[in-house]
Amino acid sequence: MKLKQTALNSCFWGLVFHNRFVQLSENDAYADVPNSRWAFRSHYQQYILPHVQNFEDKRCTALRRLRDRMLIALPALALLVVGVLAWAITTEELHDGHAMVLIMGFLVIYMWASKPIRTYKQHVKTKVFADIFSFFGKSFKYNSTCPIDIESLQPSGIIPSHTQSSKEDYIKGDYKGVGLELFEATLKRRQGSGKNRRTVTVFKGMFLTLSMNKNFKGKTIVHRNIPKLFDWFEKKAGKDVLQPVRLEDVEFEKRFDVQSTDQVEARYLLTTSFMERLNKLSEILGGDQIECSFYDKKVLFKISSHKNRFEVHDVYQPATFEQDIHHILEEMGIIFDMIKHLKLHEQTRL
Protein backbone atom coordinates (compact mmCIF):
# COMPACT_ATOMS: atom_id res chain seq x y z
CA MET A 1 0.00 0.00 0.00
CA LYS A 2 1.32 3.45 -0.91
CA LEU A 3 2.39 5.79 1.83
CA LYS A 4 0.60 9.11 1.83
CA GLN A 5 2.65 12.26 1.45
CA THR A 6 1.67 13.39 4.94
CA ALA A 7 3.05 10.23 6.45
CA LEU A 8 6.31 10.70 4.61
CA ASN A 9 6.50 14.33 5.70
CA SER A 10 5.92 13.25 9.28
CA CYS A 11 8.74 10.74 8.97
CA PHE A 12 11.01 13.46 7.59
CA TRP A 13 10.32 15.90 10.43
CA GLY A 14 11.13 13.08 12.84
CA LEU A 15 14.51 12.85 11.14
CA VAL A 16 15.04 16.60 11.46
CA PHE A 17 14.57 16.73 15.19
CA HIS A 18 15.92 13.35 16.24
CA ASN A 19 18.77 12.39 13.90
CA ARG A 20 22.30 13.74 13.95
CA PHE A 21 22.67 13.88 10.17
CA VAL A 22 20.24 16.78 9.82
CA GLN A 23 20.90 18.62 13.05
CA LEU A 24 24.43 19.74 12.23
CA SER A 25 26.62 21.03 15.02
CA GLU A 26 29.40 23.57 14.65
CA ASN A 27 31.92 20.76 15.27
CA ASP A 28 30.84 18.76 12.25
CA ALA A 29 33.28 18.79 9.35
CA TYR A 30 30.53 19.93 6.99
CA ALA A 31 29.07 22.49 9.42
CA ASP A 32 30.66 25.34 7.46
CA VAL A 33 28.78 24.42 4.29
CA PRO A 34 26.44 27.34 3.42
CA ASN A 35 23.57 27.82 5.90
CA SER A 36 25.50 25.95 8.60
CA ARG A 37 23.56 24.24 11.40
CA TRP A 38 20.20 23.71 9.71
CA ALA A 39 21.52 23.55 6.17
CA PHE A 40 20.36 20.09 5.29
CA ARG A 41 16.80 20.61 6.46
CA SER A 42 16.33 23.28 3.81
CA HIS A 43 18.23 21.25 1.23
CA TYR A 44 16.10 18.18 1.93
CA GLN A 45 12.86 20.10 1.49
CA GLN A 46 13.97 21.68 -1.75
CA TYR A 47 15.83 18.84 -3.48
CA ILE A 48 15.14 15.48 -1.82
CA LEU A 49 11.53 15.64 -0.63
CA PRO A 50 10.17 16.01 -4.21
CA HIS A 51 11.68 12.57 -4.95
CA VAL A 52 10.13 10.83 -1.95
CA GLN A 53 6.63 9.95 -3.17
CA ASN A 54 7.87 8.98 -6.63
CA PHE A 55 10.54 6.67 -5.27
CA GLU A 56 8.22 5.24 -2.62
CA ASP A 57 6.01 4.11 -5.49
CA LYS A 58 9.04 2.71 -7.30
CA ARG A 59 10.20 0.92 -4.15
CA CYS A 60 6.82 -0.75 -3.60
CA THR A 61 6.64 -1.76 -7.25
CA ALA A 62 10.16 -3.22 -7.11
CA LEU A 63 9.30 -5.27 -4.01
CA ARG A 64 6.14 -6.62 -5.64
CA ARG A 65 8.12 -7.62 -8.70
CA LEU A 66 10.76 -9.23 -6.50
CA ARG A 67 8.05 -11.25 -4.73
CA ASP A 68 6.53 -12.37 -8.02
CA ARG A 69 9.90 -13.37 -9.42
CA MET A 70 10.84 -15.26 -6.25
CA LEU A 71 7.70 -17.38 -6.68
CA ILE A 72 9.21 -18.52 -9.97
CA ALA A 73 12.88 -18.49 -8.96
CA LEU A 74 12.61 -20.81 -5.94
CA PRO A 75 10.96 -23.68 -7.85
CA ALA A 76 13.39 -23.11 -10.73
CA LEU A 77 16.29 -23.39 -8.30
CA ALA A 78 14.87 -26.60 -6.87
CA LEU A 79 14.52 -28.05 -10.39
CA LEU A 80 18.09 -27.02 -11.15
CA VAL A 81 19.41 -28.89 -8.11
CA VAL A 82 17.33 -31.98 -8.91
CA GLY A 83 18.46 -31.85 -12.53
CA VAL A 84 22.16 -31.64 -11.64
CA LEU A 85 21.81 -34.50 -9.12
CA ALA A 86 20.06 -36.64 -11.74
CA TRP A 87 22.85 -35.83 -14.19
CA ALA A 88 25.47 -36.83 -11.61
CA ILE A 89 23.66 -40.14 -10.93
CA THR A 90 23.52 -40.86 -14.65
CA THR A 91 27.25 -40.30 -15.09
CA GLU A 92 27.91 -42.12 -11.78
CA GLU A 93 30.33 -39.44 -10.67
CA LEU A 94 30.54 -35.83 -9.58
CA HIS A 95 32.89 -33.55 -11.51
CA ASP A 96 33.60 -29.89 -12.05
CA GLY A 97 30.98 -29.67 -14.80
CA HIS A 98 28.17 -30.38 -12.34
CA ALA A 99 29.37 -27.68 -9.96
CA MET A 100 29.81 -25.20 -12.79
CA VAL A 101 26.28 -25.75 -14.10
CA LEU A 102 24.86 -25.41 -10.58
CA ILE A 103 26.76 -22.20 -9.88
CA MET A 104 25.98 -20.63 -13.24
CA GLY A 105 22.32 -21.61 -12.96
CA PHE A 106 22.08 -20.12 -9.48
CA LEU A 107 23.68 -16.86 -10.64
CA VAL A 108 21.34 -16.54 -13.62
CA ILE A 109 18.27 -17.16 -11.44
CA TYR A 110 19.51 -14.77 -8.75
CA MET A 111 20.33 -11.98 -11.23
CA TRP A 112 16.94 -12.34 -12.88
CA ALA A 113 14.99 -12.41 -9.60
CA SER A 114 16.84 -9.46 -8.04
CA LYS A 115 16.79 -7.23 -11.14
CA PRO A 116 13.83 -5.08 -9.95
CA ILE A 117 15.69 -4.17 -6.75
CA ARG A 118 18.94 -3.46 -8.59
CA THR A 119 17.07 -1.25 -11.05
CA TYR A 120 15.40 0.64 -8.21
CA LYS A 121 18.73 1.21 -6.44
CA GLN A 122 20.34 2.40 -9.66
CA HIS A 123 17.55 4.93 -10.14
CA VAL A 124 18.02 6.21 -6.59
CA LYS A 125 21.75 6.64 -7.10
CA THR A 126 21.28 8.39 -10.43
CA LYS A 127 18.48 10.75 -9.41
CA VAL A 128 18.61 11.18 -5.63
CA PHE A 129 22.32 10.82 -4.82
CA ALA A 130 23.17 13.57 -7.28
CA ASP A 131 20.88 15.94 -5.35
CA ILE A 132 22.28 14.81 -2.00
CA PHE A 133 25.84 15.58 -3.09
CA SER A 134 24.83 19.00 -4.41
CA PHE A 135 24.40 19.96 -0.74
CA PHE A 136 28.19 20.26 -0.47
CA GLY A 137 28.33 22.91 -3.18
CA LYS A 138 27.55 23.59 -6.82
CA SER A 139 30.85 22.04 -7.86
CA PHE A 140 29.97 18.62 -6.41
CA LYS A 141 28.84 16.04 -8.93
CA TYR A 142 27.96 12.39 -8.43
CA ASN A 143 27.89 9.67 -11.05
CA SER A 144 27.29 5.98 -10.47
CA THR A 145 29.91 5.24 -13.15
CA CYS A 146 33.51 6.47 -13.09
CA PRO A 147 35.22 8.13 -16.08
CA ILE A 148 38.75 7.94 -14.62
CA ASP A 149 41.22 5.61 -16.30
CA ILE A 150 43.09 3.64 -13.64
CA GLU A 151 46.18 3.76 -15.83
CA SER A 152 46.30 7.54 -15.42
CA LEU A 153 47.07 6.97 -11.72
CA GLN A 154 50.07 4.70 -12.38
CA PRO A 155 52.64 7.54 -11.92
CA SER A 156 51.64 7.58 -8.23
CA GLY A 157 53.50 4.33 -7.70
CA ILE A 158 50.78 2.77 -5.51
CA ILE A 159 48.55 1.15 -8.13
CA PRO A 160 48.96 -2.66 -7.94
CA SER A 161 49.58 -4.67 -11.08
CA HIS A 162 46.23 -5.84 -12.48
CA THR A 163 44.54 -7.16 -15.60
CA GLN A 164 40.93 -6.24 -14.81
CA SER A 165 39.29 -3.25 -13.17
CA SER A 166 35.78 -2.17 -12.25
CA LYS A 167 34.84 1.29 -10.94
CA GLU A 168 31.75 2.98 -9.53
CA ASP A 169 30.45 5.85 -7.41
CA TYR A 170 32.46 8.77 -8.80
CA ILE A 171 32.34 12.02 -6.80
CA LYS A 172 33.99 15.23 -7.94
CA GLY A 173 33.97 18.62 -6.27
CA ASP A 174 35.87 21.47 -4.68
CA TYR A 175 36.14 22.03 -0.93
CA LYS A 176 37.99 25.04 0.50
CA GLY A 177 39.82 25.45 -2.79
CA VAL A 178 40.93 21.82 -2.86
CA GLY A 179 39.71 19.79 -5.81
CA LEU A 180 38.79 16.22 -4.93
CA GLU A 181 37.92 13.15 -6.93
CA LEU A 182 36.69 10.02 -5.22
CA PHE A 183 35.64 6.63 -6.54
CA GLU A 184 35.44 2.98 -5.58
CA ALA A 185 37.33 0.33 -7.51
CA THR A 186 38.08 -3.36 -7.62
CA LEU A 187 41.30 -4.49 -9.30
CA LYS A 188 41.91 -8.11 -10.27
CA ARG A 189 44.78 -10.05 -11.77
CA ARG A 190 44.90 -13.37 -13.62
CA GLN A 191 47.42 -15.84 -12.23
CA GLY A 192 48.69 -19.26 -13.21
CA SER A 193 48.02 -21.19 -16.40
CA GLY A 194 45.95 -24.11 -17.58
CA LYS A 195 43.89 -25.72 -14.83
CA ASN A 196 45.65 -23.57 -12.25
CA ARG A 197 44.62 -20.35 -13.95
CA ARG A 198 42.53 -18.15 -11.68
CA THR A 199 41.63 -14.54 -11.07
CA VAL A 200 42.47 -12.96 -7.72
CA THR A 201 41.43 -9.61 -6.27
CA VAL A 202 44.52 -7.46 -5.64
CA PHE A 203 42.62 -4.38 -4.44
CA LYS A 204 39.10 -3.46 -3.36
CA GLY A 205 38.36 -0.10 -1.86
CA MET A 206 38.45 3.60 -2.56
CA PHE A 207 40.75 6.04 -4.36
CA LEU A 208 40.76 9.67 -3.28
CA THR A 209 42.69 12.34 -5.18
CA LEU A 210 43.21 15.80 -3.68
CA SER A 211 44.63 18.57 -5.83
CA MET A 212 47.48 20.64 -4.43
CA ASN A 213 48.36 24.30 -4.79
CA LYS A 214 52.03 23.52 -5.38
CA ASN A 215 54.07 21.15 -7.45
CA PHE A 216 56.22 18.56 -5.70
CA LYS A 217 59.90 18.37 -6.52
CA GLY A 218 59.88 14.63 -6.16
CA LYS A 219 57.64 11.71 -5.30
CA THR A 220 56.90 10.56 -1.76
CA ILE A 221 55.03 7.33 -1.05
CA VAL A 222 53.60 6.10 2.25
CA HIS A 223 52.58 2.46 2.21
CA ARG A 224 52.43 -0.70 4.28
CA ASN A 225 54.58 -3.06 2.28
CA ILE A 226 57.28 -2.15 -0.20
CA PRO A 227 57.29 -4.40 -3.28
CA LYS A 228 60.68 -6.06 -3.55
CA LEU A 229 60.97 -5.25 -7.24
CA PHE A 230 59.92 -1.62 -6.84
CA ASP A 231 63.41 -0.11 -6.83
CA TRP A 232 64.45 -2.38 -9.68
CA PHE A 233 61.52 -1.19 -11.78
CA GLU A 234 62.37 2.45 -11.08
CA LYS A 235 65.95 1.94 -12.24
CA LYS A 236 64.87 0.12 -15.38
CA ALA A 237 62.39 2.88 -16.14
CA GLY A 238 65.17 5.46 -15.93
CA LYS A 239 63.58 7.30 -13.02
CA ASP A 240 65.05 8.56 -9.78
CA VAL A 241 65.30 5.79 -7.23
CA LEU A 242 63.00 6.04 -4.23
CA GLN A 243 64.96 5.82 -1.01
CA PRO A 244 63.68 4.84 2.47
CA VAL A 245 62.81 7.81 4.69
CA ARG A 246 63.36 7.62 8.43
CA LEU A 247 60.96 9.60 10.58
CA GLU A 248 60.90 10.56 14.24
CA ASP A 249 57.51 8.97 14.91
CA VAL A 250 58.37 5.39 15.94
CA GLU A 251 54.73 4.26 16.10
CA PHE A 252 54.08 5.55 12.59
CA GLU A 253 57.12 3.70 11.26
CA LYS A 254 55.78 0.48 12.78
CA ARG A 255 52.64 0.79 10.62
CA PHE A 256 53.96 2.44 7.48
CA ASP A 257 56.97 2.45 5.20
CA VAL A 258 57.99 5.71 3.52
CA GLN A 259 60.03 6.14 0.36
CA SER A 260 60.86 9.30 -1.50
CA THR A 261 63.03 10.73 -4.24
CA ASP A 262 63.58 13.81 -2.05
CA GLN A 263 64.40 13.23 1.62
CA VAL A 264 64.04 16.90 2.58
CA GLU A 265 60.64 17.29 0.92
CA ALA A 266 59.41 14.02 2.43
CA ARG A 267 60.12 15.25 5.97
CA TYR A 268 58.54 18.59 5.08
CA LEU A 269 55.34 16.85 3.99
CA LEU A 270 55.12 14.11 6.60
CA THR A 271 54.66 16.18 9.72
CA THR A 272 53.58 14.65 13.00
CA SER A 273 50.12 16.14 12.43
CA PHE A 274 49.82 14.50 9.03
CA MET A 275 50.91 11.12 10.34
CA GLU A 276 48.42 11.27 13.22
CA ARG A 277 45.59 12.04 10.84
CA LEU A 278 46.60 9.33 8.40
CA ASN A 279 46.38 6.85 11.27
CA LYS A 280 43.01 8.28 12.29
CA LEU A 281 41.70 8.20 8.73
CA SER A 282 42.63 4.54 8.44
CA GLU A 283 40.82 3.70 11.67
CA ILE A 284 37.65 5.73 10.98
CA LEU A 285 37.19 4.49 7.43
CA GLY A 286 37.74 0.93 8.55
CA GLY A 287 40.41 0.44 5.92
CA ASP A 288 42.45 -2.74 6.03
CA GLN A 289 45.28 -0.71 4.53
CA ILE A 290 45.80 2.90 3.57
CA GLU A 291 48.54 4.20 1.32
CA CYS A 292 49.20 7.59 -0.21
CA SER A 293 51.46 9.19 -2.76
CA PHE A 294 52.54 12.82 -3.18
CA TYR A 295 53.41 13.42 -6.82
CA ASP A 296 53.02 16.12 -9.46
CA LYS A 297 50.41 18.50 -7.98
CA LYS A 298 48.27 16.05 -6.06
CA VAL A 299 48.10 13.51 -3.31
CA LEU A 300 46.44 10.16 -3.98
CA PHE A 301 45.03 8.06 -1.16
CA LYS A 302 44.41 4.36 -1.73
CA ILE A 303 42.12 3.00 0.98
CA SER A 304 41.60 -0.74 0.98
CA SER A 305 38.25 -1.87 2.36
CA HIS A 306 35.66 -4.57 1.70
CA LYS A 307 32.87 -2.17 2.65
CA ASN A 308 30.73 -0.88 -0.21
CA ARG A 309 30.27 2.85 0.33
CA PHE A 310 27.68 5.21 -1.12
CA GLU A 311 25.14 2.43 -1.60
CA VAL A 312 21.35 2.49 -1.31
CA HIS A 313 20.44 0.95 2.02
CA ASP A 314 17.37 -0.87 3.33
CA VAL A 315 14.78 -1.17 0.54
CA TYR A 316 12.29 -2.54 3.08
CA GLN A 317 12.00 0.87 4.75
CA PRO A 318 10.05 3.88 3.37
CA ALA A 319 11.96 5.85 0.75
CA THR A 320 12.85 8.85 2.92
CA PHE A 321 16.57 8.16 2.19
CA GLU A 322 17.45 8.65 5.87
CA GLN A 323 20.18 6.01 5.97
CA ASP A 324 21.61 7.00 2.62
CA ILE A 325 21.89 10.66 3.65
CA HIS A 326 23.38 9.78 7.02
CA HIS A 327 26.11 7.61 5.52
CA ILE A 328 26.96 10.08 2.75
CA LEU A 329 27.26 12.98 5.20
CA GLU A 330 29.35 10.82 7.53
CA GLU A 331 31.76 9.64 4.82
CA MET A 332 32.16 13.08 3.26
CA GLY A 333 32.52 14.67 6.69
CA ILE A 334 35.58 12.52 7.34
CA ILE A 335 37.14 13.60 4.04
CA PHE A 336 36.37 17.28 4.64
CA ASP A 337 37.82 17.02 8.12
CA MET A 338 41.02 15.58 6.70
CA ILE A 339 41.29 18.39 4.13
CA LYS A 340 40.81 21.03 6.81
CA HIS A 341 43.35 19.50 9.17
CA LEU A 342 45.91 18.83 6.46
CA LYS A 343 45.43 22.45 5.36
CA LEU A 344 45.87 21.51 1.74
CA HIS A 345 44.10 24.72 0.76
CA GLU A 346 46.85 26.90 2.23
CA GLN A 347 50.17 27.86 0.71
CA THR A 348 51.94 26.43 3.73
CA ARG A 349 53.42 23.13 4.76
CA LEU A 350 51.03 20.34 5.70
C-alpha positions in Angstrom: 0.0 0.0 0.0 1.3 3.5 -0.9 2.4 5.8 1.8 0.6 9.1 1.8 2.7 12.3 1.4 1.7 13.4 4.9 3.1 10.2 6.4 6.3 10.7 4.6 6.5 14.3 5.7 5.9 13.3 9.3 8.7 10.7 9.0 11.0 13.5 7.6 10.3 15.9 10.4 11.1 13.1 12.8 14.5 12.9 11.1 15.0 16.6 11.5 14.6 16.7 15.2 15.9 13.4 16.2 18.8 12.4 13.9 22.3 13.7 13.9 22.7 13.9 10.2 20.2 16.8 9.8 20.9 18.6 13.0 24.4 19.7 12.2 26.6 21.0 15.0 29.4 23.6 14.7 31.9 20.8 15.3 30.8 18.8 12.3 33.3 18.8 9.4 30.5 19.9 7.0 29.1 22.5 9.4 30.7 25.3 7.5 28.8 24.4 4.3 26.4 27.3 3.4 23.6 27.8 5.9 25.5 25.9 8.6 23.6 24.2 11.4 20.2 23.7 9.7 21.5 23.6 6.2 20.4 20.1 5.3 16.8 20.6 6.5 16.3 23.3 3.8 18.2 21.3 1.2 16.1 18.2 1.9 12.9 20.1 1.5 14.0 21.7 -1.7 15.8 18.8 -3.5 15.1 15.5 -1.8 11.5 15.6 -0.6 10.2 16.0 -4.2 11.7 12.6 -4.9 10.1 10.8 -1.9 6.6 9.9 -3.2 7.9 9.0 -6.6 10.5 6.7 -5.3 8.2 5.2 -2.6 6.0 4.1 -5.5 9.0 2.7 -7.3 10.2 0.9 -4.2 6.8 -0.8 -3.6 6.6 -1.8 -7.3 10.2 -3.2 -7.1 9.3 -5.3 -4.0 6.1 -6.6 -5.6 8.1 -7.6 -8.7 10.8 -9.2 -6.5 8.1 -11.2 -4.7 6.5 -12.4 -8.0 9.9 -13.4 -9.4 10.8 -15.3 -6.3 7.7 -17.4 -6.7 9.2 -18.5 -10.0 12.9 -18.5 -9.0 12.6 -20.8 -5.9 11.0 -23.7 -7.9 13.4 -23.1 -10.7 16.3 -23.4 -8.3 14.9 -26.6 -6.9 14.5 -28.0 -10.4 18.1 -27.0 -11.1 19.4 -28.9 -8.1 17.3 -32.0 -8.9 18.5 -31.9 -12.5 22.2 -31.6 -11.6 21.8 -34.5 -9.1 20.1 -36.6 -11.7 22.9 -35.8 -14.2 25.5 -36.8 -11.6 23.7 -40.1 -10.9 23.5 -40.9 -14.7 27.3 -40.3 -15.1 27.9 -42.1 -11.8 30.3 -39.4 -10.7 30.5 -35.8 -9.6 32.9 -33.6 -11.5 33.6 -29.9 -12.0 31.0 -29.7 -14.8 28.2 -30.4 -12.3 29.4 -27.7 -10.0 29.8 -25.2 -12.8 26.3 -25.7 -14.1 24.9 -25.4 -10.6 26.8 -22.2 -9.9 26.0 -20.6 -13.2 22.3 -21.6 -13.0 22.1 -20.1 -9.5 23.7 -16.9 -10.6 21.3 -16.5 -13.6 18.3 -17.2 -11.4 19.5 -14.8 -8.8 20.3 -12.0 -11.2 16.9 -12.3 -12.9 15.0 -12.4 -9.6 16.8 -9.5 -8.0 16.8 -7.2 -11.1 13.8 -5.1 -10.0 15.7 -4.2 -6.7 18.9 -3.5 -8.6 17.1 -1.2 -11.1 15.4 0.6 -8.2 18.7 1.2 -6.4 20.3 2.4 -9.7 17.6 4.9 -10.1 18.0 6.2 -6.6 21.8 6.6 -7.1 21.3 8.4 -10.4 18.5 10.8 -9.4 18.6 11.2 -5.6 22.3 10.8 -4.8 23.2 13.6 -7.3 20.9 15.9 -5.4 22.3 14.8 -2.0 25.8 15.6 -3.1 24.8 19.0 -4.4 24.4 20.0 -0.7 28.2 20.3 -0.5 28.3 22.9 -3.2 27.5 23.6 -6.8 30.9 22.0 -7.9 30.0 18.6 -6.4 28.8 16.0 -8.9 28.0 12.4 -8.4 27.9 9.7 -11.1 27.3 6.0 -10.5 29.9 5.2 -13.1 33.5 6.5 -13.1 35.2 8.1 -16.1 38.7 7.9 -14.6 41.2 5.6 -16.3 43.1 3.6 -13.6 46.2 3.8 -15.8 46.3 7.5 -15.4 47.1 7.0 -11.7 50.1 4.7 -12.4 52.6 7.5 -11.9 51.6 7.6 -8.2 53.5 4.3 -7.7 50.8 2.8 -5.5 48.5 1.1 -8.1 49.0 -2.7 -7.9 49.6 -4.7 -11.1 46.2 -5.8 -12.5 44.5 -7.2 -15.6 40.9 -6.2 -14.8 39.3 -3.2 -13.2 35.8 -2.2 -12.2 34.8 1.3 -10.9 31.8 3.0 -9.5 30.4 5.9 -7.4 32.5 8.8 -8.8 32.3 12.0 -6.8 34.0 15.2 -7.9 34.0 18.6 -6.3 35.9 21.5 -4.7 36.1 22.0 -0.9 38.0 25.0 0.5 39.8 25.4 -2.8 40.9 21.8 -2.9 39.7 19.8 -5.8 38.8 16.2 -4.9 37.9 13.1 -6.9 36.7 10.0 -5.2 35.6 6.6 -6.5 35.4 3.0 -5.6 37.3 0.3 -7.5 38.1 -3.4 -7.6 41.3 -4.5 -9.3 41.9 -8.1 -10.3 44.8 -10.1 -11.8 44.9 -13.4 -13.6 47.4 -15.8 -12.2 48.7 -19.3 -13.2 48.0 -21.2 -16.4 46.0 -24.1 -17.6 43.9 -25.7 -14.8 45.7 -23.6 -12.2 44.6 -20.3 -13.9 42.5 -18.2 -11.7 41.6 -14.5 -11.1 42.5 -13.0 -7.7 41.4 -9.6 -6.3 44.5 -7.5 -5.6 42.6 -4.4 -4.4 39.1 -3.5 -3.4 38.4 -0.1 -1.9 38.4 3.6 -2.6 40.7 6.0 -4.4 40.8 9.7 -3.3 42.7 12.3 -5.2 43.2 15.8 -3.7 44.6 18.6 -5.8 47.5 20.6 -4.4 48.4 24.3 -4.8 52.0 23.5 -5.4 54.1 21.1 -7.4 56.2 18.6 -5.7 59.9 18.4 -6.5 59.9 14.6 -6.2 57.6 11.7 -5.3 56.9 10.6 -1.8 55.0 7.3 -1.0 53.6 6.1 2.2 52.6 2.5 2.2 52.4 -0.7 4.3 54.6 -3.1 2.3 57.3 -2.1 -0.2 57.3 -4.4 -3.3 60.7 -6.1 -3.5 61.0 -5.3 -7.2 59.9 -1.6 -6.8 63.4 -0.1 -6.8 64.4 -2.4 -9.7 61.5 -1.2 -11.8 62.4 2.5 -11.1 65.9 1.9 -12.2 64.9 0.1 -15.4 62.4 2.9 -16.1 65.2 5.5 -15.9 63.6 7.3 -13.0 65.0 8.6 -9.8 65.3 5.8 -7.2 63.0 6.0 -4.2 65.0 5.8 -1.0 63.7 4.8 2.5 62.8 7.8 4.7 63.4 7.6 8.4 61.0 9.6 10.6 60.9 10.6 14.2 57.5 9.0 14.9 58.4 5.4 15.9 54.7 4.3 16.1 54.1 5.6 12.6 57.1 3.7 11.3 55.8 0.5 12.8 52.6 0.8 10.6 54.0 2.4 7.5 57.0 2.5 5.2 58.0 5.7 3.5 60.0 6.1 0.4 60.9 9.3 -1.5 63.0 10.7 -4.2 63.6 13.8 -2.1 64.4 13.2 1.6 64.0 16.9 2.6 60.6 17.3 0.9 59.4 14.0 2.4 60.1 15.2 6.0 58.5 18.6 5.1 55.3 16.8 4.0 55.1 14.1 6.6 54.7 16.2 9.7 53.6 14.7 13.0 50.1 16.1 12.4 49.8 14.5 9.0 50.9 11.1 10.3 48.4 11.3 13.2 45.6 12.0 10.8 46.6 9.3 8.4 46.4 6.8 11.3 43.0 8.3 12.3 41.7 8.2 8.7 42.6 4.5 8.4 40.8 3.7 11.7 37.6 5.7 11.0 37.2 4.5 7.4 37.7 0.9 8.6 40.4 0.4 5.9 42.5 -2.7 6.0 45.3 -0.7 4.5 45.8 2.9 3.6 48.5 4.2 1.3 49.2 7.6 -0.2 51.5 9.2 -2.8 52.5 12.8 -3.2 53.4 13.4 -6.8 53.0 16.1 -9.5 50.4 18.5 -8.0 48.3 16.1 -6.1 48.1 13.5 -3.3 46.4 10.2 -4.0 45.0 8.1 -1.2 44.4 4.4 -1.7 42.1 3.0 1.0 41.6 -0.7 1.0 38.2 -1.9 2.4 35.7 -4.6 1.7 32.9 -2.2 2.7 30.7 -0.9 -0.2 30.3 2.8 0.3 27.7 5.2 -1.1 25.1 2.4 -1.6 21.4 2.5 -1.3 20.4 0.9 2.0 17.4 -0.9 3.3 14.8 -1.2 0.5 12.3 -2.5 3.1 12.0 0.9 4.7 10.1 3.9 3.4 12.0 5.9 0.7 12.9 8.9 2.9 16.6 8.2 2.2 17.5 8.6 5.9 20.2 6.0 6.0 21.6 7.0 2.6 21.9 10.7 3.6 23.4 9.8 7.0 26.1 7.6 5.5 27.0 10.1 2.8 27.3 13.0 5.2 29.4 10.8 7.5 31.8 9.6 4.8 32.2 13.1 3.3 32.5 14.7 6.7 35.6 12.5 7.3 37.1 13.6 4.0 36.4 17.3 4.6 37.8 17.0 8.1 41.0 15.6 6.7 41.3 18.4 4.1 40.8 21.0 6.8 43.3 19.5 9.2 45.9 18.8 6.5 45.4 22.4 5.4 45.9 21.5 1.7 44.1 24.7 0.8 46.8 26.9 2.2 50.2 27.9 0.7 51.9 26.4 3.7 53.4 23.1 4.8 51.0 20.3 5.7 
